Amino acid sequence: MTQTPGRRGFLLGGAVIGAGALVSACTSNEPAAAPAATSAAAAPAPAPAGGNDAPGDKVVIGFSAPAADHGWIAAIAKNAADAAKQYSDVEFKAVEPTNDINQQISAVETLIQAKVNVIVMLPNDGAQLNQVARQATDAGIPVVNLDRIFPDKLSYRTYIGGDNYGMGVAAGHFIGKRLKDAGTANPVILEIQGIATLPLTQDRSKGFADALQSYGFKVTAQQDAQFTVESGTEVAANLLQAHPKIDAIWNHDDDQGIGVLAAIKEANRSEFFMVGGAGSANAMRDIQADSGVLKATVTYSPTMAASAIKLARLIAQGKGMSDLLEHQVPQSITLASETITKENAAEYLPLGFES
């Protein structure tokens, strides 16, 4: 598809990484050009001179991710490349992005053959890319597993990703509280998922259901929209036709949300409110304007890719995180999901990605 309004974060080699800088995953549209002031792809600031960010041993970081045919994935690649540019001791070796499992396996194998120092990988599918990640670790190349987790912990040195369950919880609490405060009884709550078969989607739905249950509510209807604008439009149109009265909608992904909002506008419906997911700049601007049904989004930030590069550098150089007492980088880091509303959208807009 997000962290705290108070900018809580952790220090990584002297640089603050916001635990709430953060939005899952995903659509198939071409990302729009980002306004300079709000683009997450802005030129990176030089890394601080002291501590872990001071130049050290030269390291080659391999990088593999799906094709950037979706705003969130495009921002992942940009964040990773920009983070690498901050360091004079990092050579960034990105392989061709692809949505084909076999091609990604082959691409990662080239990084193994090139004997890079560490690999940062966002797999198209964690289970299907697990074996090549294990191949890398067995060859002595640490793997930083980004976002979609490998099932075998022996396949990666460190995992970093967003909190999918937490996204659902955040969305559920926003919707549940708003409906409860309005005195709404037996609300019609719709859920538009991404790809239903992915564990990340199932975690989001579980968190959403659990949070709603605490208010005595449940999801009325649920359908997946495949993380694409086109499917978002089609699925939303079907749900709108099937439900003449709706109280709230949670759409898992702001990229596919472009299609969802288009269907809502076409149907001329406005009796409900909607929550998005991932924290796109487009969604934040809509929330700021407060002129439509979209009232919030819950983050799953692509800035996690920049953090992954920083972690990979520390691992390759045998360093730990300067804010922690331990000498090694943690095995797992899960970033929290923050709720973005009209009141705090301006704070998060610089971290948003363009759908």
C-alpha positions as CSV (number, residue, x, y, z in Angstrom):
1,M,0.0,0.0,0.0
2,T,2.6,4.9,6.9
3,Q,3.9,6.4,10.4
4,T,3.3,8.7,13.2
5,P,2.1,12.3,12.9
6,G,4.8,13.2,15.4
7,R,7.5,11.9,13.0
8,R,8.6,9.1,15.2
9,G,11.3,7.0,13.6
10,F,14.6,5.2,14.1
11,L,18.1,6.1,13.3
12,L,19.9,4.2,10.6
13,G,23.5,5.1,10.3
14,G,22.7,8.5,11.7
15,A,19.8,9.2,9.4
16,V,16.2,9.2,10.7
17,I,14.0,6.6,9.0
18,G,10.4,7.4,9.8
19,A,8.6,4.3,11.1
20,G,5.6,5.9,9.8
21,A,7.0,7.0,6.4
22,L,5.2,4.3,5.1
23,V,2.4,2.7,2.4
24,S,1.2,-1.9,-0.2
25,A,1.4,-2.0,-3.1
26,C,-0.1,-1.4,-6.4
27,T,-1.6,-0.8,-10.1
28,S,-0.9,-1.0,-13.8
29,N,-1.1,2.7,-14.9
30,E,1.7,4.9,-16.0
31,P,2.7,7.2,-13.1
32,A,1.8,10.8,-13.7
33,A,4.5,13.5,-13.6
34,A,5.0,14.4,-10.0
35,P,5.0,18.1,-8.9
36,A,8.5,18.9,-7.7
37,A,7.3,19.9,-4.2
38,T,5.5,16.6,-3.5
39,S,7.4,14.0,-5.4
40,A,9.0,11.1,-3.3
41,A,11.5,10.9,-6.1
42,A,13.2,14.2,-5.3
43,A,17.0,14.3,-5.5
44,P,18.4,12.7,-2.4
45,A,20.2,14.8,0.2
46,P,23.9,13.8,0.8
47,A,24.3,11.4,3.7
48,P,25.5,12.9,6.9
49,A,29.3,12.8,7.3
50,G,29.6,11.1,10.6
51,G,28.8,7.8,12.2
52,N,27.7,4.9,10.0
53,D,27.2,7.2,7.1
54,A,30.8,8.1,6.9
55,P,32.4,6.5,3.8
56,G,33.6,2.9,4.5
57,D,34.4,-0.2,2.5
58,K,33.2,-0.2,-1.1
59,V,30.2,-2.4,-1.5
60,V,28.2,-3.5,-4.6
61,I,24.5,-3.7,-3.9
62,G,22.4,-5.7,-6.4
63,F,18.7,-4.8,-6.8
64,S,15.8,-6.6,-8.3
65,A,12.1,-5.7,-8.3
66,P,9.0,-6.1,-10.5
67,A,8.4,-3.9,-13.5
68,A,7.5,-0.3,-12.7
69,D,4.1,-0.5,-14.3
70,H,2.4,0.8,-11.2
71,G,3.0,4.0,-9.2
72,W,4.0,2.3,-6.0
73,I,6.5,0.0,-7.7
74,A,7.9,2.9,-9.7
75,A,8.5,4.7,-6.4
76,I,10.2,1.6,-4.9
77,A,12.8,1.6,-7.7
78,K,13.3,5.4,-7.5
79,N,13.7,5.4,-3.7
80,A,16.3,2.6,-3.9
81,A,18.3,4.2,-6.6
82,D,18.2,7.6,-4.8
83,A,19.3,6.1,-1.5
84,A,22.3,4.4,-3.2
85,K,23.4,7.8,-4.7
86,Q,23.8,9.2,-1.2
87,Y,26.9,7.0,-0.6
88,S,30.3,7.3,-2.4
89,D,31.1,3.8,-1.2
90,V,28.1,2.1,-2.8
91,E,27.9,0.8,-6.4
92,F,24.2,0.2,-7.2
93,K,23.7,-2.7,-9.7
94,A,20.0,-3.0,-10.7
95,V,18.9,-5.7,-13.0
96,E,16.1,-5.4,-15.5
97,P,12.7,-5.2,-13.7
98,T,10.2,-7.7,-14.8
99,N,6.8,-9.2,-13.9
100,D,7.9,-12.6,-15.2
101,I,8.9,-15.0,-12.4
102,N,11.4,-16.9,-14.5
103,Q,13.0,-13.7,-15.8
104,Q,13.4,-12.4,-12.3
105,I,15.0,-15.6,-11.2
106,S,17.5,-15.4,-14.1
107,A,18.2,-11.7,-13.3
108,V,19.0,-12.5,-9.7
109,E,21.2,-15.4,-10.8
110,T,23.3,-12.9,-12.8
111,L,23.8,-10.9,-9.6
112,I,24.9,-14.0,-7.8
113,Q,27.3,-14.8,-10.7
114,A,28.6,-11.2,-10.5
115,K,29.4,-11.8,-6.8
116,V,27.8,-8.6,-5.6
117,N,28.2,-8.0,-1.8
118,V,24.5,-8.0,-1.0
119,I,21.2,-8.2,-2.8
120,V,18.0,-6.2,-2.1
121,M,15.1,-8.0,-3.7
122,L,11.4,-7.3,-3.9
123,P,10.1,-10.5,-5.4
124,N,7.1,-10.8,-7.6
125,D,6.1,-13.6,-5.4
126,G,8.0,-14.6,-2.2
127,A,7.3,-18.3,-2.4
128,Q,8.3,-18.6,-6.1
129,L,11.5,-16.5,-5.7
130,N,12.4,-18.2,-2.4
131,Q,14.8,-20.7,-4.0
132,V,16.9,-18.2,-5.8
133,A,17.2,-16.1,-2.7
134,R,18.4,-19.2,-0.8
135,Q,20.9,-19.8,-3.6
136,A,22.3,-16.3,-3.0
137,T,22.6,-16.7,0.7
138,D,24.2,-20.1,0.3
139,A,26.7,-18.4,-2.0
140,G,27.6,-16.1,0.9
141,I,25.6,-13.1,-0.5
142,P,23.2,-11.6,2.2
143,V,19.7,-10.9,0.9
144,V,17.6,-8.0,2.1
145,N,14.0,-9.2,1.5
146,L,11.9,-6.2,0.6
147,D,8.1,-6.2,1.1
148,R,6.9,-9.6,-0.1
149,I,8.5,-12.0,2.3
150,F,10.2,-15.3,1.5
151,P,8.7,-18.3,3.4
152,D,12.2,-19.6,4.3
153,K,14.1,-17.5,6.8
154,L,17.3,-19.1,5.6
155,S,16.7,-17.3,2.3
156,Y,17.2,-13.8,3.7
157,R,19.5,-11.9,6.1
158,T,17.0,-9.1,6.9
159,Y,13.4,-8.5,6.0
160,I,11.9,-5.0,5.8
161,G,8.4,-4.2,4.8
162,G,5.2,-2.5,5.7
163,D,2.5,-3.7,8.1
164,N,-0.2,-5.2,6.0
165,Y,-2.3,-6.3,9.0
166,G,-1.8,-2.8,10.5
167,M,-3.1,-1.2,7.3
168,G,-6.3,-3.1,7.8
169,V,-6.5,-2.2,11.4
170,A,-5.9,1.5,10.7
171,A,-8.6,1.5,8.0
172,G,-11.0,-0.4,10.2
173,H,-10.6,1.9,13.2
174,F,-11.1,5.0,11.0
175,I,-14.2,3.6,9.5
176,G,-15.6,2.0,12.7
177,K,-15.1,5.1,14.8
178,R,-16.6,7.5,12.2
179,L,-19.7,5.3,11.8
180,K,-20.0,4.7,15.5
181,D,-19.7,8.4,16.3
182,A,-22.4,9.1,13.6
183,G,-24.7,6.6,15.3
184,T,-24.9,4.4,12.2
185,A,-26.6,1.1,12.8
186,N,-26.0,-2.0,10.6
187,P,-23.7,-0.1,8.2
188,V,-23.0,-1.3,4.7
189,I,-19.3,-1.6,4.5
190,L,-17.6,-2.6,1.3
191,E,-14.0,-3.8,0.8
192,I,-12.1,-3.6,-2.5
193,Q,-9.0,-5.7,-2.2
194,G,-5.8,-5.9,-4.4
195,I,-4.9,-9.5,-5.4
196,A,-6.9,-11.8,-3.2
197,T,-4.5,-14.7,-3.3
198,L,-1.5,-12.8,-2.0
199,P,-0.7,-13.2,1.7
200,L,-0.3,-9.4,2.0
201,T,-3.9,-8.9,0.9
202,Q,-5.2,-11.6,3.3
203,D,-3.4,-9.9,6.1
204,R,-5.0,-6.5,5.2
205,S,-8.4,-8.0,5.2
206,K,-7.9,-9.8,8.5
207,G,-6.7,-6.6,10.2
208,F,-9.7,-4.8,8.7
209,A,-12.2,-7.4,9.9
210,D,-10.6,-7.5,13.4
211,A,-10.8,-3.8,13.8
212,L,-14.4,-3.5,12.6
213,Q,-15.4,-6.3,15.0
214,S,-14.4,-4.1,18.0
215,Y,-17.2,-1.7,16.9
216,G,-19.7,-4.5,16.3
217,F,-19.4,-4.1,12.5
218,K,-18.5,-6.4,9.7
219,V,-17.7,-6.3,6.0
220,T,-20.9,-6.5,3.9
221,A,-19.2,-7.3,0.6
222,Q,-15.6,-7.9,-0.5
223,Q,-14.1,-8.1,-4.0
224,D,-10.6,-8.0,-5.4
225,A,-9.5,-5.5,-8.1
226,Q,-6.0,-6.9,-9.0
227,F,-4.2,-3.6,-8.1
228,T,-5.1,-2.1,-11.5
229,V,-7.0,1.0,-12.5
230,E,-9.1,-0.9,-15.0
231,S,-10.2,-3.5,-12.5
232,G,-10.7,-0.9,-9.9
233,T,-13.3,0.8,-12.2
234,E,-15.0,-2.5,-13.1
235,V,-15.2,-3.8,-9.5
236,A,-16.4,-0.6,-8.0
237,A,-19.0,-0.2,-10.7
238,N,-20.4,-3.7,-9.9
239,L,-20.4,-3.1,-6.2
240,L,-22.1,0.3,-6.6
241,Q,-24.8,-1.3,-8.7
242,A,-25.3,-4.1,-6.3
243,H,-25.6,-1.9,-3.2
244,P,-28.0,1.1,-3.6
245,K,-27.0,2.3,-0.2
246,I,-23.4,2.3,1.1
247,D,-22.0,3.7,4.3
248,A,-18.2,3.2,3.8
249,I,-15.7,1.7,1.4
250,W,-12.1,0.6,2.1
251,N,-10.0,0.3,-1.1
252,H,-6.7,-1.4,-0.4
253,D,-4.6,0.5,-2.9
254,D,-4.5,4.1,-4.0
255,D,-3.3,3.2,-7.5
256,Q,-6.3,1.1,-8.2
257,G,-8.3,3.7,-6.3
258,I,-8.0,6.0,-9.4
259,G,-10.4,3.5,-11.1
260,V,-12.6,3.2,-8.0
261,L,-13.0,6.9,-7.8
262,A,-13.8,7.2,-11.5
263,A,-16.6,4.6,-11.1
264,I,-18.0,6.5,-8.1
265,K,-18.0,9.8,-10.1
266,E,-19.6,8.1,-13.1
267,A,-22.4,6.6,-10.8
268,N,-22.8,10.0,-9.2
269,R,-22.7,8.5,-5.7
270,S,-21.7,10.4,-2.6
271,E,-23.7,9.1,0.3
272,F,-20.7,7.2,1.7
273,F,-17.1,7.9,2.6
274,M,-14.0,6.0,1.5
275,V,-10.6,5.2,2.9
276,G,-7.6,4.4,0.5
277,G,-4.4,2.5,1.0
278,A,-0.7,3.0,0.5
279,G,-0.5,6.8,0.7
280,S,-0.3,8.1,-2.9
281,A,0.3,11.8,-3.4
282,N,-2.9,11.9,-5.6
283,A,-4.9,10.5,-2.7
284,M,-3.4,12.9,-0.2
285,R,-4.3,15.9,-2.5
286,D,-7.9,14.6,-2.8
287,I,-8.1,14.2,1.0
288,Q,-6.7,17.8,1.5
289,A,-9.3,19.2,-0.9
290,D,-12.0,17.4,1.0
291,S,-14.3,17.7,-2.0
292,G,-15.2,14.1,-2.6
293,V,-15.8,10.8,-0.8
294,L,-12.1,10.0,-0.1
295,K,-11.5,11.1,3.5
296,A,-8.4,9.1,4.5
297,T,-5.7,6.7,3.3
298,V,-3.5,4.3,5.4
299,T,0.2,4.2,4.5
300,Y,2.5,1.6,3.1
301,S,5.3,3.7,2.0
302,P,7.7,3.0,-0.9
303,T,10.4,4.8,1.2
304,M,11.0,1.3,2.6
305,A,13.2,0.7,-0.5
306,A,15.5,3.5,0.6
307,S,15.7,2.0,4.0
308,A,16.5,-1.4,2.5
309,I,19.5,0.0,0.6
310,K,20.8,1.6,3.8
311,L,20.4,-1.7,5.7
312,A,22.1,-3.6,2.9
313,R,25.1,-1.2,3.0
314,L,25.4,-1.7,6.8
315,I,25.2,-5.5,6.5
316,A,27.8,-5.6,3.7
317,Q,30.1,-3.4,5.8
318,G,29.6,-5.4,9.0
319,K,28.0,-2.6,10.8
320,G,24.9,-2.3,13.1
321,M,22.3,0.4,13.4
322,S,23.8,3.2,15.4
323,D,20.7,3.9,17.5
324,L,20.7,0.3,18.8
325,L,23.0,-1.5,21.3
326,E,23.3,-4.6,19.2
327,H,26.3,-4.9,16.8
328,Q,24.3,-6.3,13.9
329,V,21.3,-5.1,11.8
330,P,18.1,-6.7,13.0
331,Q,16.7,-9.7,11.2
332,S,13.3,-8.1,10.7
333,I,11.9,-4.6,10.5
334,T,8.2,-4.0,10.1
335,L,7.1,-0.4,9.4
336,A,3.9,0.9,11.0
337,S,0.9,2.1,9.1
338,E,-0.3,5.6,9.7
339,T,-3.7,7.1,8.9
340,I,-3.5,10.2,6.7
341,T,-6.4,12.6,7.0
342,K,-7.1,16.2,6.0
343,E,-5.5,17.3,9.2
344,N,-2.0,15.7,8.6
345,A,-1.9,15.2,4.8
346,A,0.5,18.2,4.4
347,E,3.1,16.4,6.6
348,Y,3.0,13.2,4.5
349,L,2.6,14.7,1.0
350,P,6.4,14.9,0.4
351,L,6.6,11.1,1.0
352,G,3.7,10.3,-1.4
353,F,4.1,8.6,-4.8
354,E,2.4,9.6,-8.0
355,S,-0.2,7.2,-9.3
